[in-house]
């Protein structure tokens, strides 16, 4: 692991234009991926990519944020910021996974939920809340991996897992460093300073008990060697799925509930002198 990088440098790597996204990881890690679109209520939101796939022959449901590569894709996917339809599509996929007993694997990479007026008018907060409630109660294994940016409730909606993992140079926080600096100091240019105090790196969050494991990246960042990264991810997913699939559905749901109920208490205990 590259321990010498500053939090601001890790934020830059998490946002790197060439950093592997959900589509790249699905193509490298799974076979027979069948994308499912639409929320069955309004429309499809391309910023959430999801469907069913095989992982070493095991049927799984895969859901993740999608930012896109080109300017056209960035605009179409709101730079990876989902609208209510995206979260309702995620709910649809989770319910289907529950019905057929498929583990759920989520990839988190978003600055946050789309903040546009139309998203709020169509129930953005309600859609996120229902996704959180549903994922909390699933009786199938849920593994969540923060692969890039993990921003606010837009990220947490896909982050209620039995195991929550983070790539080494990913970040996970209540809002962006720029937003933090603008609110706290009325100066968004102090974002590098905000990175130092927000405790948003994988190492910070592992110490605070927010995540369960840090996944090492190739030297220079995940974008430098997708094959090596996915080889590491493949081994970790295999290990975690094998362990979680041995548990009963009731134990999985209860364990996930207990994990998140204890999270704040664990962080407070670590911060006390």
N, C-alpha and C positions, 0 to 999 in steps of 0.2 A: 504494500500500500504506500501511496505517496503522502507521507505525513507532513511534508514541508509546505504544502500548498496552504494558502490563506483561505478563510471562508469566502472571500470575494472571488478568488481564483476558482474555487469549486463552483460557485454560482455561474461564472462564465462558462465553465465546462458543462454544467448541467443544461445551459442554454445554447450550446454549440450547434451551429446550423447542421453539421453532419452527424450529430449524435444519433445513434440508432433509436428509432421510434417503434411504436407498437407494431406497425406493419412489418418492419424489418425483423423484429423478434419473433413474430408469429411465423413468418416465412422460414426462419432459421431453426426454430425449436419444434414446430408442430408439422403434422402432415394432414392432408385431406381437410384443410380449413374450409368451412362453408359459412360465408358471411351472411348475417341476418340483418335486415334493415327495417327501419320504421318503428314507431312506438305504438302502432295499432290505434292511435287516437288522432294524430294530427299530420305528422310528416317524419321524414328521416333527418337525423342530425349526423353528418359525417364526422364530427369531432369526437364521437364515440364509435370505435370500431369493435365489433364483437361478433361472435358466432360459435359454432361447435367445431371441434378438431380432435385429432388423435395425438396423444403424447406417448410414444413407445407402445402404441396399440391400445392405450387407455382412453376412452372418450372423456373429453373435458369441455368445459365452456370457458372461452377466453374473452375478456373485455378490457379495453384500454383506451386511453386518450390518444387522439391523432392530431398532430399539428400540420403535417404536410411538408413538402420540400420546396415547391415552387411558389411564387407570389400568388398565383391563382388558387393553389391549394390552401395556402395560409388564409386567404380571404374567405374561401368556401368553408373552411373549418374553424373560422374565428380564432386562428392561431392556437388551436387546441383548447378553446374555452367553450364547454358544452352549454347548450340551451336546455330548457326543460325536456324537450323531446329526446335529447341524448340520454338524460338520466332515466327517463321512462323506458327507453329502449334497453338500458342496462337492467332495469327492474324486470322487464319482459324476459330477458335472457336468464336472469337469476331464478325466476319462477320456473322457467323451463328446466334449468339445471336441477332444481329441487325435485321437480316431478319425475325426472328420469335418473336421479341419483348420480349426477355428474359433478365432480369437483369443479370449483370455480377458480380461475387464475386471472388476476387483474394486473394491468400495467398502468402506473400512474405517471403522467407527464403533462401537467397543465399549470398555467399561471393562476388559474382559478376559474370559477364558473363565468359564463358570459354575462357582463353587467348591463347589457342594453335594455332600454325601456320595454321593448317587445318581449324580451325574456321574462322580465319581472311581471308583465301583464299576463303572461301565460303560466305563471306559477312557479318561478324558479326556486324560491325557498321551499315551497311545498314538495317539489319534485326531489330536491336534495334530501329533505327530511324523510320522505318515504323510502328513498333508496337506502339511507342509513338504517332505518327501522327494519327493512326487509333483509338487508345483508346481515344485520345483527341476529336475526332469528333463523337463518338457514341451517338445515341439518346435514349439509354436505360440507366437505372441507373447503376452506377459502384461503388462498395464498395471495397476498398483495405485495407487489414489488414496485417501489418508487424508482423509476429509471432515469428521470430527469428532474424537472421542477415538480414539486408537490405543493401547490398553493391553495390554502384556505379550504372551505367546505367543498369546493369543486374537486379537490383531490381526495378529501376524507370520504366522500361519497363512495369511492371505490377502494377505500383503505381499511374497511372493517374486516380484517382477516384473522384466522387462527394463527397465522404466521405473517408478520409484516417485515419485509426485508427491504434493504436499500442498496443501490449501487454506490460504490465508494465516493463518487463525485456528484451524486444526486443531492438535492436539498429538499427540505420538508418544513413548511412554516405556515403560520396563520395568515400571512400576506407577504407580498414582495418586499425586498429590502428598500426599494424606492418608495413604496407606500408607507412602510414603517418610518423611514426618515422624514417623509413629508408630514406625517401625523405627529410624530414625537418632537421633531426639531423644526418643522415648517421649511425644510430644505431637502429636497429629494437628491441633491448632489452629494449628500453625505451617506449614500447607500453603502459604500464600502465599509464605513464605520458601523452602519446598522448590521451588516453581515457578521461583524465581530461580536455583537451583543445578543443576537437573536437566537443563538444555539440552533442553527438550522442544518448543520452538516450531519452526515451519517454517524460520525464518531460521537458528536454531542448527543444525538438522539438515542444511540445505543447506551450511552452512559446514563441517560435519564430514564431508560426503560420504555421509551416510546416505540422502538423497533426491536426486533429479535436478533438480527444479524446484518453485518455489513458485507456486501459482495465485492470482492476486489475487482478492479478494472485493469486492463492492459496499461502499460506505461504511456502517459500522454493523454489518457482518456478512453472512454468506450468506443469512440469513433475511429480509433486507430487500428483496431483489430476485432472486427465483429465475430469472426470465427472463434477466437480465444475466449471472448466474453461469453458467447453462447455455449461453449464447452463447459465453462464454469457454471452457468445458469442451469444447464441440463442436469448436471450432477446434483445441484442443490434442489431443484424441483423434484427429481427422482427420489431423493432422500426424504424430503418433506411429505410428498404425496404418499409414499409407502408407509410412513409413520402415521399420518392423519387418517388414512383410509382404514386403519385398524380400529379406530375409535367408533363408537356408536354415534348416531345422529344427535341424540340427547346430550352426549358428552361434548360433542363438537360445539353445539350451540351454547351450552353452559360454560364451556371453557372460554369461548370468545367473549361472552358477556362478562365473565370474571376478569379477563385480561384487560378489557377497556375500563371497567369500573375501578380497577386498581391503579390505572396508569398515572393519574394525577397524584395519588397518594405516594406512589413510588418516587415520582419526581420531587415532591416536597421533602421526603425523607433524605434524598440525596443532597438537597440544597441546604438542609439545616446543618449548622456547625457541630 
